[in-house]
Amino acid sequence: MRVAYFDCSGGISGLAALAALIDAGADIDSLSKELEFLGGNVPILRTEEVVLGEFRVRRVSLEGGAESVGRRPAELEALVTAGGLPDAARDLALRIYGRLAEAEARVHGSSAEAVRFHEIGSLRSVVGVIGTALAIGQLGIDEVVASPVPFDRGTVETEHGRLAVPTPATLELLRGVPVEPQEEPGEFVTPTGAAILAAGAASFGEIPAMTIESVGYGTGDLRRPAIVLRVVVGSS
């Protein structure tokens, strides 16, 4: 069985997960082609190696495409369903958006059908979610295991104004996920990153026994402090 261990000690976001999986061996050209169904100006994935601190990390950026591709859960679910994705990737993406909708509904005292996504509906966020689901399938990963995640401190600016981190939706998604105090202020776990773990991780804790085949380091942007996810892929 092929296992991916998500070492989230440096945080997790959708694009950081995608970048780390590409760094671990997922093919960016195939992923770009599979993401063409998003339509409009076709989103083009680009990667580059950057140095953060003293270490090499792969960064994913996006060129082209509409700024927003869906605000309602139903819109994103319809997009995923009609995208011609492999079954496993489609199902994982739908579970991720289902968990996001449930978290937003609980936070706003609404229903999952009635919530309205903001940053989550952006093309960057959608590519991070669907691209991660595709990359997990492309690498033949049968199971994802994740480490405890940082419990953020500080604030972040959102479309709802300035919020404490973890943001309310992120905190809802972290129910059942082990967390550890974060010394450095900043948002190290985004809502999409938390949803990927909530929907895709089979368990949390130490790295399982495995024969390591590849390792990837990924980030989504160069903000300070940057989110850096390490992914270890191997066979158990």
Backbone bond lengths (Angstrom), bond angles and torsions (degrees), N, CA, C in turn:
res aa  C-N    CA-C-N  psi(-1)  N-CA   C-N-CA  omega(-1)  CA-C   N-CA-C  phi
1 M - - - 1.460 - - 1.521 109.23 -
2 R 1.334 115.93 135.39 1.459 120.53 178.56 1.532 109.62 -92.06
3 V 1.321 114.44 130.86 1.457 121.37 -175.18 1.526 108.79 -122.64
4 A 1.336 116.21 142.72 1.464 121.56 170.40 1.516 108.10 -115.44
5 Y 1.327 115.90 126.98 1.463 120.53 176.19 1.511 108.33 -103.11
6 F 1.329 116.36 117.94 1.453 122.23 177.79 1.531 108.36 -91.40
7 D 1.321 116.36 106.41 1.458 121.51 175.64 1.526 107.10 -86.70
8 C 1.323 115.74 101.26 1.466 122.17 -172.99 1.521 113.22 -95.12
9 S 1.312 117.49 17.38 1.466 119.24 -177.89 1.523 111.72 -61.23
10 G 1.335 117.23 -25.52 1.459 121.56 176.66 1.506 112.72 -100.49
11 G 1.339 116.86 12.38 1.456 121.70 177.34 1.521 113.07 98.60
12 I 1.336 115.79 177.53 1.458 121.43 178.25 1.527 109.41 -155.80
13 S 1.321 115.13 137.02 1.467 123.69 170.28 1.517 106.42 -137.55
14 G 1.329 116.84 172.09 1.451 119.42 179.07 1.520 112.32 -62.42
15 L 1.340 117.43 -49.01 1.463 119.81 -178.37 1.524 112.06 -69.89
16 A 1.342 117.99 -31.61 1.460 119.70 176.02 1.526 110.57 -65.72
17 A 1.341 116.71 -39.31 1.467 120.23 177.34 1.515 110.54 -64.68
18 L 1.333 117.11 -44.20 1.458 120.47 178.30 1.523 111.10 -61.76
19 A 1.330 117.00 -44.45 1.465 120.75 -179.67 1.521 111.62 -62.62
20 A 1.329 116.80 -42.67 1.465 120.24 -179.35 1.528 111.07 -64.96
21 L 1.336 117.13 -39.18 1.468 120.43 178.95 1.527 111.07 -68.61
22 I 1.335 117.56 -35.98 1.465 120.08 174.54 1.522 109.53 -65.76
23 D 1.324 116.86 -41.97 1.465 120.63 178.20 1.517 111.30 -63.08
24 A 1.343 116.16 -28.61 1.466 120.81 179.93 1.527 112.11 -84.76
25 G 1.334 118.04 -2.86 1.455 118.78 174.32 1.508 117.62 132.93
26 A 1.339 119.10 -9.48 1.468 120.09 178.08 1.523 109.41 -65.97
27 D 1.326 117.35 143.40 1.459 122.41 -173.86 1.529 110.63 -87.73
28 I 1.319 116.89 118.38 1.454 120.89 -175.58 1.520 112.18 -68.41
29 D 1.336 118.08 -33.49 1.461 119.89 -180.00 1.521 111.11 -66.02
30 S 1.328 116.86 -43.02 1.463 120.38 178.03 1.523 110.63 -64.98
31 L 1.325 116.38 -40.76 1.458 120.06 178.99 1.528 111.25 -63.37
32 S 1.332 116.45 -42.85 1.465 119.98 178.91 1.520 111.00 -60.03
33 K 1.321 116.32 -41.52 1.463 120.26 179.83 1.522 111.04 -65.46
34 E 1.335 116.05 -41.44 1.470 119.57 -179.24 1.528 111.94 -67.92
35 L 1.334 116.79 -21.78 1.455 120.27 -179.68 1.528 113.25 -90.18
36 E 1.325 117.10 1.40 1.462 120.12 -178.45 1.526 112.57 -63.42
37 F 1.325 117.92 -22.04 1.467 120.56 -177.79 1.526 112.43 -63.69
38 L 1.347 117.08 -13.91 1.456 119.34 179.44 1.524 112.07 -64.87
39 G 1.334 116.60 -17.82 1.465 121.21 170.00 1.512 114.20 74.07
40 G 1.328 114.86 -170.21 1.455 120.54 -176.60 1.515 109.55 62.87
41 N 1.306 116.11 -141.69 1.457 119.62 170.71 1.521 106.98 -73.98
42 V 1.314 116.21 116.01 1.464 120.22 -172.67 1.530 110.06 -56.15
43 P 1.337 118.13 125.97 1.459 119.25 178.27 1.520 110.68 -68.12
44 I 1.293 115.99 131.00 1.459 120.86 -179.24 1.524 108.40 -110.42
45 L 1.308 115.87 120.77 1.459 120.52 176.72 1.515 109.89 -80.70
46 R 1.307 115.70 135.16 1.454 120.84 174.05 1.525 108.20 -129.70
47 T 1.311 115.81 144.83 1.466 118.33 175.36 1.520 109.19 -128.36
48 E 1.291 114.35 153.69 1.459 120.79 173.97 1.516 107.90 -148.33
49 E 1.313 115.34 154.29 1.448 120.18 175.19 1.528 108.44 -93.50
50 V 1.315 115.42 127.56 1.460 120.74 179.47 1.524 108.10 -124.24
51 V 1.305 115.83 162.60 1.464 120.89 178.05 1.519 107.84 -111.17
52 L 1.318 116.06 120.49 1.455 122.86 175.55 1.523 107.09 -113.90
53 G 1.322 115.64 119.73 1.453 118.14 -171.01 1.519 107.64 70.55
54 E 1.304 115.92 -114.01 1.466 120.13 177.78 1.516 111.82 -121.99
55 F 1.355 117.88 12.58 1.460 119.59 -171.51 1.528 112.04 -124.12
56 R 1.319 115.06 147.14 1.457 123.06 179.60 1.518 110.83 -75.57
57 V 1.308 116.46 135.43 1.460 123.03 178.25 1.531 107.64 -138.62
58 R 1.339 116.92 145.12 1.461 119.58 175.62 1.522 109.31 -91.68
59 R 1.310 114.84 133.00 1.462 121.70 178.98 1.520 109.02 -112.98
60 V 1.324 116.25 136.41 1.462 121.83 174.66 1.520 108.31 -106.49
61 S 1.320 115.79 134.06 1.461 120.83 174.08 1.520 108.13 -130.15
62 L 1.311 115.32 167.91 1.455 121.70 -172.97 1.516 109.20 -127.20
63 E 1.330 116.37 133.34 1.452 121.07 176.97 1.522 109.10 -122.99
64 G 1.323 116.70 129.49 1.463 120.33 179.02 1.514 111.25 85.63
65 G 1.321 115.04 174.14 1.451 121.22 177.74 1.515 112.10 94.78
66 A 1.317 115.53 157.59 1.460 120.84 178.03 1.517 109.84 -68.49
67 E 1.325 116.50 153.38 1.463 119.61 -179.12 1.521 111.41 -69.71
68 S 1.339 117.08 -37.06 1.457 121.68 179.48 1.520 109.28 -128.26
69 V 1.328 116.14 139.74 1.467 119.63 -178.96 1.525 112.14 -122.03
70 G 1.315 117.79 2.45 1.463 119.38 179.05 1.503 111.81 170.69
71 R 1.329 116.34 134.75 1.451 120.45 -179.96 1.518 112.64 -110.97
72 R 1.317 117.47 -30.25 1.461 121.61 179.49 1.526 109.89 -96.47
73 P 1.345 117.62 146.82 1.467 119.23 175.79 1.515 112.67 -53.49
74 A 1.335 117.30 -40.24 1.463 120.16 -178.76 1.517 111.54 -62.30
75 E 1.337 117.24 -34.50 1.469 120.41 179.42 1.525 110.64 -65.74
76 L 1.321 116.04 -44.73 1.460 119.44 -179.04 1.526 111.24 -70.82
77 E 1.321 116.87 -37.11 1.463 119.71 177.67 1.528 110.95 -64.71
78 A 1.328 117.02 -39.33 1.460 120.46 177.79 1.522 110.42 -66.35
79 L 1.335 116.37 -38.72 1.458 120.96 178.50 1.520 110.71 -61.65
80 V 1.328 116.24 -46.31 1.465 121.28 -179.84 1.528 110.69 -64.37
81 T 1.328 116.71 -44.85 1.462 121.34 -176.40 1.530 111.40 -63.52
82 A 1.333 116.07 -36.65 1.459 120.26 -176.90 1.531 113.23 -88.61
83 G 1.333 116.79 1.71 1.456 119.92 -171.96 1.512 116.51 -81.76
84 G 1.337 118.21 -4.77 1.463 119.82 -179.14 1.516 113.50 68.31
85 L 1.316 116.83 29.30 1.461 120.75 -179.61 1.521 110.98 -76.72
86 P 1.324 117.52 154.74 1.467 119.43 169.74 1.528 109.91 -55.39
87 D 1.324 116.69 149.17 1.469 120.69 -173.40 1.524 112.65 -54.72
88 A 1.331 117.37 -45.78 1.466 120.14 -175.81 1.524 110.92 -64.84
89 A 1.333 117.40 -41.71 1.459 121.21 179.52 1.519 110.70 -67.14
90 R 1.326 116.40 -41.94 1.475 119.98 178.26 1.518 110.67 -61.16
91 D 1.322 116.67 -46.64 1.463 120.34 -177.20 1.520 111.41 -64.33
92 L 1.341 117.54 -40.33 1.456 120.35 179.06 1.526 110.70 -65.95
93 A 1.328 117.32 -44.09 1.466 120.59 178.98 1.530 110.64 -60.82
94 L 1.322 117.30 -41.53 1.465 120.45 178.87 1.525 111.19 -65.20
95 R 1.338 117.57 -38.37 1.470 120.04 177.30 1.530 110.66 -64.75
96 I 1.327 116.35 -39.65 1.466 120.23 179.36 1.522 110.21 -61.66
97 Y 1.348 116.90 -47.32 1.464 119.20 -179.23 1.527 111.41 -69.59
98 G 1.328 116.98 -30.51 1.453 119.80 174.69 1.518 111.53 -63.34
99 R 1.329 116.42 -43.09 1.465 119.91 179.19 1.524 111.15 -67.55
100 L 1.343 116.95 -38.81 1.457 120.27 177.60 1.526 111.24 -62.35
101 A 1.338 116.29 -43.18 1.466 120.38 -179.92 1.533 110.90 -64.25
102 E 1.324 116.63 -41.61 1.461 120.15 179.13 1.528 110.84 -63.26
103 A 1.333 117.20 -41.42 1.460 120.61 -179.43 1.527 110.95 -65.79
104 E 1.330 116.64 -44.78 1.472 120.09 179.60 1.529 110.33 -63.92
105 A 1.320 117.06 -39.20 1.465 120.53 -179.64 1.523 110.80 -63.53
106 R 1.318 117.15 -42.26 1.464 120.18 -179.74 1.526 110.89 -65.58
107 V 1.323 115.71 -40.61 1.462 120.38 -178.77 1.530 111.40 -64.91
108 H 1.328 116.38 -40.96 1.465 120.78 -174.08 1.529 112.92 -96.68
109 G 1.331 118.13 3.35 1.454 120.59 179.72 1.507 112.01 63.21
110 S 1.327 116.23 40.96 1.456 121.85 -175.58 1.525 108.61 -126.52
111 S 1.321 116.09 -163.54 1.466 121.28 174.54 1.521 109.09 -109.06
112 A 1.323 115.62 158.66 1.463 119.58 -179.93 1.520 111.81 -60.93
113 E 1.316 116.64 -31.20 1.467 120.54 -179.09 1.523 111.82 -73.87
114 A 1.324 117.40 -27.57 1.464 121.20 -172.33 1.524 114.02 -94.07
115 V 1.340 118.38 -12.87 1.461 119.03 -175.69 1.519 110.97 -67.51
116 R 1.309 114.70 157.31 1.454 121.45 179.27 1.527 108.11 -123.46
117 F 1.331 116.02 120.20 1.453 120.59 178.30 1.525 109.88 -76.88
118 H 1.324 116.05 150.37 1.456 120.89 175.25 1.533 108.21 -115.23
119 E 1.329 117.76 -95.25 1.464 119.61 178.89 1.524 111.78 -58.31
120 I 1.323 117.22 -30.95 1.467 121.63 -177.37 1.525 111.60 -64.08
121 G 1.341 117.20 -25.79 1.461 120.46 179.51 1.506 114.34 -86.68
122 S 1.340 117.77 -0.17 1.467 120.11 179.91 1.523 110.42 -70.88
123 L 1.324 115.71 156.62 1.459 119.85 -179.80 1.523 111.31 -60.76
124 R 1.342 117.08 -39.51 1.463 120.16 179.00 1.519 111.05 -58.20
125 S 1.326 116.35 -45.19 1.458 120.37 -179.27 1.523 111.10 -66.66
126 V 1.328 117.00 -43.55 1.466 120.99 -178.39 1.528 110.70 -64.11
127 V 1.324 116.81 -42.90 1.467 119.98 177.98 1.529 110.30 -63.81
128 G 1.345 117.24 -37.94 1.456 119.58 177.87 1.514 112.20 -61.84
129 V 1.340 116.77 -43.56 1.463 121.13 -179.09 1.526 111.18 -69.21
130 I 1.327 116.32 -55.41 1.471 119.32 -174.91 1.522 110.63 -70.34
131 G 1.336 116.89 -37.77 1.465 119.50 177.88 1.513 112.05 -62.62
132 T 1.334 117.10 -39.85 1.471 120.47 177.11 1.522 110.80 -63.40
133 A 1.331 116.97 -43.88 1.468 120.38 178.75 1.525 110.51 -61.10
134 L 1.323 116.81 -41.72 1.468 120.58 178.76 1.522 111.61 -66.58
135 A 1.335 117.13 -41.99 1.463 120.80 -177.69 1.526 111.34 -66.62
136 I 1.329 117.64 -37.38 1.463 120.45 176.68 1.528 110.13 -60.50
137 G 1.330 116.62 -43.40 1.456 120.25 177.37 1.513 112.43 -67.32
138 Q 1.327 116.60 -41.64 1.466 120.55 -178.78 1.522 111.85 -61.14
139 L 1.328 116.82 -36.65 1.466 121.06 179.94 1.528 112.46 -81.31
140 G 1.335 117.43 -1.17 1.461 120.69 178.61 1.511 113.08 68.52
141 I 1.328 116.44 30.47 1.466 120.77 -178.12 1.526 109.61 -78.08
142 D 1.320 115.60 124.01 1.463 121.40 179.97 1.528 112.67 -89.37
143 E 1.334 116.32 -27.77 1.457 119.52 -175.27 1.517 110.12 -150.49
144 V 1.332 115.39 138.80 1.459 121.63 175.31 1.526 108.51 -109.56
145 V 1.322 115.94 128.84 1.450 122.75 173.13 1.523 106.29 -117.75
146 A 1.318 117.52 140.83 1.463 120.45 -176.48 1.514 111.66 -127.94
147 S 1.308 115.11 152.30 1.459 121.75 175.27 1.520 109.66 -78.55
148 P 1.320 118.25 169.49 1.467 119.43 167.04 1.528 109.94 -57.06
149 V 1.314 116.73 155.43 1.462 120.47 -177.14 1.521 110.36 -112.00
150 P 1.337 116.82 156.33 1.462 119.13 177.63 1.525 111.11 -66.18
151 F 1.320 116.86 141.00 1.457 121.62 171.17 1.519 106.41 -95.70
152 D 1.325 115.44 106.18 1.456 121.35 -170.53 1.522 112.73 -63.68
153 R 1.318 115.09 160.11 1.463 121.80 173.43 1.527 108.13 -139.51
154 G 1.318 115.47 149.63 1.455 120.40 -178.05 1.511 110.78 110.29
155 T 1.337 117.01 -158.36 1.462 122.41 -179.18 1.517 110.20 -134.51
156 V 1.336 114.98 164.22 1.461 121.25 177.15 1.518 108.05 -143.09
157 E 1.344 116.26 147.44 1.460 121.17 177.69 1.527 109.43 -86.48
158 T 1.337 117.43 128.89 1.463 122.61 178.84 1.522 109.00 -132.55
159 E 1.351 115.99 178.11 1.458 119.79 175.94 1.526 111.57 -67.32
160 H 1.328 116.87 -14.52 1.468 121.15 175.05 1.531 111.19 -92.81
161 G 1.330 116.65 4.79 1.455 120.76 -176.27 1.518 111.39 100.70
162 R 1.309 116.28 -164.75 1.467 120.94 -179.85 1.522 109.41 -79.34
163 L 1.336 115.02 126.75 1.460 120.85 -178.14 1.523 109.87 -125.74
164 A 1.320 115.11 149.57 1.458 119.93 171.83 1.522 108.85 -71.36
165 V 1.320 115.78 146.82 1.458 120.28 175.73 1.526 109.02 -107.71
166 P 1.357 115.44 145.25 1.461 127.68 -1.72 1.538 110.91 -59.95
167 T 1.335 116.01 143.88 1.457 118.86 177.12 1.528 109.02 -65.26
168 P 1.340 117.65 161.08 1.465 119.52 -176.95 1.529 113.88 -53.66
169 A 1.335 117.57 -43.89 1.465 119.71 -179.15 1.525 111.03 -65.82
170 T 1.338 116.34 -41.66 1.465 119.82 178.35 1.520 110.69 -60.86
171 L 1.317 116.09 -42.42 1.461 120.40 -179.06 1.527 110.93 -63.22
172 E 1.319 117.39 -38.93 1.465 120.60 176.19 1.528 110.46 -62.18
173 L 1.329 116.92 -41.15 1.468 121.03 -178.13 1.524 111.89 -69.99
174 L 1.324 116.94 -20.53 1.460 120.60 -179.45 1.522 113.24 -87.49
175 R 1.329 117.72 4.03 1.466 119.63 174.07 1.536 108.78 -58.52
176 G 1.322 116.61 127.33 1.457 120.78 -179.56 1.514 114.33 85.29
177 V 1.336 117.51 -2.55 1.463 121.96 -179.92 1.535 108.66 -103.03
178 P 1.329 119.10 129.90 1.466 119.63 178.18 1.525 110.86 -69.15
179 V 1.336 116.28 137.59 1.468 121.13 -179.59 1.514 109.48 -125.33
180 E 1.335 114.91 158.64 1.458 121.60 177.91 1.523 108.79 -131.59
181 P 1.331 118.84 146.55 1.463 120.88 179.64 1.520 111.60 -57.37
182 Q 1.332 116.07 140.72 1.444 122.15 178.22 1.525 108.88 -108.22
183 E 1.320 117.05 121.82 1.467 120.57 -176.41 1.520 111.70 -75.05
184 E 1.333 117.59 -41.87 1.464 121.41 -174.96 1.517 110.52 -85.08
185 P 1.333 118.69 130.78 1.464 119.99 178.08 1.526 111.15 -64.95
186 G 1.324 115.92 146.48 1.457 120.60 177.46 1.512 111.08 142.52
187 E 1.337 114.99 167.61 1.463 121.16 177.38 1.523 108.79 -95.49
188 F 1.309 116.29 105.94 1.459 121.30 -179.43 1.529 112.17 -101.72
189 V 1.317 117.57 -15.93 1.462 122.12 178.04 1.531 107.77 -124.86
190 T 1.317 116.94 112.27 1.461 121.04 179.88 1.527 109.61 -88.37
191 P 1.336 117.75 165.29 1.471 118.94 176.85 1.526 113.25 -57.01
192 T 1.331 117.73 -41.94 1.472 118.56 179.98 1.522 111.12 -68.62
193 G 1.324 116.98 -36.27 1.464 119.25 176.59 1.513 111.63 -63.44
194 A 1.341 115.90 -43.97 1.463 119.84 178.14 1.518 111.21 -64.67
195 A 1.339 117.55 -37.67 1.469 120.81 -179.75 1.521 111.59 -68.42
196 I 1.332 116.96 -36.59 1.469 120.06 176.46 1.528 109.83 -60.37
197 L 1.313 117.01 -41.74 1.468 120.34 178.17 1.520 111.04 -69.00
198 A 1.345 116.60 -44.85 1.465 120.03 -177.47 1.516 111.72 -61.86
199 A 1.328 116.68 -37.26 1.470 120.50 -176.44 1.518 113.27 -92.47
200 G 1.335 117.20 -25.62 1.459 119.03 -170.08 1.511 117.08 -112.32
201 A 1.345 118.08 -18.38 1.462 119.67 -177.11 1.524 110.56 -86.59
202 A 1.322 115.60 129.96 1.466 120.34 178.83 1.517 111.40 -78.20
203 S 1.341 116.89 -29.68 1.459 120.66 -179.11 1.520 109.36 -160.71
204 F 1.348 115.19 169.80 1.458 121.63 -179.09 1.521 108.95 -131.19
205 G 1.307 115.80 147.14 1.454 119.89 177.45 1.507 111.93 145.99
206 E 1.326 115.91 -146.39 1.460 121.36 179.72 1.526 110.32 -73.38
207 I 1.324 115.99 161.96 1.454 120.58 177.88 1.528 109.16 -63.18
208 P 1.335 118.29 134.35 1.462 119.71 179.60 1.523 111.41 -74.31
209 A 1.325 116.24 162.59 1.455 120.25 175.76 1.523 109.15 -61.86
210 M 1.311 117.14 126.44 1.467 120.93 -179.04 1.520 110.05 -159.86
211 T 1.326 115.00 161.93 1.455 121.42 168.27 1.520 106.72 -96.42
212 I 1.321 117.38 115.57 1.460 121.45 -174.51 1.521 110.65 -71.74
213 E 1.321 115.80 130.29 1.466 121.98 179.07 1.520 112.41 -109.86
214 S 1.325 117.62 -36.76 1.469 119.91 178.74 1.517 109.77 -155.72
215 V 1.323 115.00 158.82 1.457 122.18 179.74 1.522 107.95 -135.30
216 G 1.324 116.33 137.30 1.454 119.79 178.90 1.516 111.50 -132.07
217 Y 1.338 115.72 145.63 1.463 122.43 177.27 1.521 107.74 -122.68
218 G 1.326 117.31 128.44 1.452 119.13 -175.30 1.504 114.57 -138.46
219 T 1.331 115.43 148.85 1.449 122.73 173.27 1.520 108.29 -140.63
220 G 1.324 116.03 157.64 1.455 119.41 -179.31 1.508 113.17 -100.58
221 D 1.313 117.81 -25.27 1.457 120.87 178.87 1.512 108.53 -154.64
222 L 1.320 114.99 178.41 1.456 120.13 -175.21 1.524 112.14 -108.65
223 R 1.329 116.14 25.74 1.458 118.93 177.52 1.528 109.38 -64.75
224 R 1.296 115.23 162.46 1.464 120.69 177.47 1.530 108.89 -117.61
225 P 1.326 118.75 127.07 1.459 125.63 -5.08 1.525 111.10 -76.36
226 A 1.322 116.32 146.90 1.463 121.14 -176.72 1.522 111.08 -86.95
227 I 1.326 115.05 146.81 1.457 121.39 170.70 1.521 107.96 -80.19
228 V 1.308 117.49 128.14 1.466 122.00 176.26 1.523 108.45 -131.16
229 L 1.322 115.81 117.10 1.465 121.86 178.80 1.522 109.49 -105.11
230 R 1.334 116.50 135.15 1.460 121.33 173.57 1.510 109.08 -108.41
231 V 1.327 116.31 130.43 1.455 122.58 179.10 1.519 109.26 -119.33
232 V 1.320 116.50 127.63 1.465 122.47 177.80 1.529 107.55 -113.05
233 V 1.316 116.81 122.51 1.455 122.40 -178.26 1.524 109.47 -111.84
234 G 1.328 116.99 133.63 1.446 119.87 179.51 1.509 111.79 -164.14
235 S 1.317 115.79 -176.84 1.455 121.65 179.22 1.516 109.15 -110.36
236 S 1.340 115.34 137.04 1.457 119.93 -178.75 1.513 109.49 -94.21
